[in-house]
Amino acid sequence: MKNLLSILFLLFCSVFYSQTKLLSWNLQNLGRSKSNAEIAFMVETVRHFDIIAIQEVVAGYGGTQAVAKLADELNRKGDKWDYVISKPTSGSPYKQERYAYIWKTQKLKKIGPAWLEKKFHMEIEREPYYCTFQYDNKQFTVVNFHAIPKSKQPEREIKYFKYLPYEYPTLNLIFAGDFNCPQSHTVFNPLKKMGYQSVLAGQKTSLKQKCKNNRCLASEYDNMYYKTTKIRSLNSGIISFYKNFNSLKEARKISDHIPIWFEFSLN
């Protein structure tokens, strides 16, 4: 009975609410090192979503080309896609990365230029990358982010996120990416007090080096945060792509993180 009610609720949502499906994925050095077969695997993994927010695109030669190739292969699957890539982030040259967005043009319209965070680029090594989209005459802005590693205390960067809703008071922000920090950390409390909620809780999203007792995920790093008064959560989850490979060593050629996703409607 409970499962039937859940199915009926999802059917109700699909009819009465405009849905958008956002996927976020740290693609670990997306650049020349990715083979055609690996790009093809990524395409099959993400093609049923509306927006793909990508972290860890190589800043140097090869990164932009890999994103373009990914978008081109998606276009060969029937839907029309477009993409935008950030300039290199502000950190030291050997730590710089790019972000990217790829989206279905028949579903979403990009509003204005995408931009890297201006005010806190000195405090945040890989400053967030914003892009505003419109769907059904309503707008939302994805804030794509890749934090410094856990060993360098990513909470030192994340603490500035509490200021971002005030910096952009007219925007409906969705924070997405690899925070290298679990949602239970107190650094997220200010956002939660503002009405933001994580789409995942207690869900590990990074891959171990080897599976142990069928446990292959290591840490709770990737997530999304949305304003509950402005966005209705319909569904969310992960894609355990590594199960398609014989070993984690093979899977990690794609990435050391799994994709996470969020299906939502705008209030």
NORNOR-V635228 format. One line per field, one symbol per residue. phi: phi as a letter, one per 40 degrees, with the letter a starting at -180 (. if undefined). psi: psi as a letter, one per 30 degrees, with the letter a starting at -180 (. if undefined). burial: + if it has 16 or more other C-alpha atoms within 10 Angstrom, else -. A space follows every 10 residues. Layout:
phi->???
psi->???
burial->???
This chain:
phi->.ccccccccc cccccbbcbb bbbbaccffc accccdcccc cddccbccbc bbbbbgcdcc dhcccccccc ccccccchcc bbaabccdcc cddcbcbbba bbacccbbbc bgccacdccb cccbcbdcbb acbbbfgbba bcbcabcccd cbgdcccccc cccccccbcc cccbcaibcf acccccccdd cccchcbccb agbcbbccca cbfgbbbbbc bcabbbcccb bbcbaaibbc ccccbcaccc ccccacbccb aababcc
psi->eeeeeeeeee eeefefkkkk jkkkkjgjhj bffkleeeee eeefeffgle kjjklhkkea kfeeeeeeee eeeeffgelk lllkkllklf lkeffkllll kkljffelkk jakllkkeeg fffjeikljk kklkkhgkll kkjkkjllle fgifffefff fffefefiff kjkjkkajfh klffkfffee eeffgkklfl kgjkflklek kjhgjfkeli eklkkljfff kkkellalji fffflflfee effelgllkl lkkllk.
burial->---------- ------+-++ ++++++++++ +--+----+- -++--++-++ +++++++++- -+++-+++++ +++++----- ++++++++++ +----+++++ ++++--++++ ---++++--+ ---+++++++ +++-+---++ ++++++++-- ---++-+++- ++-+------ -+++++++++ +++---+++- ++---+++++ --++++++-- -----+++++ ++++++++-- ++++-+-+++ ++-----++- ++-+++++++ ++++++-
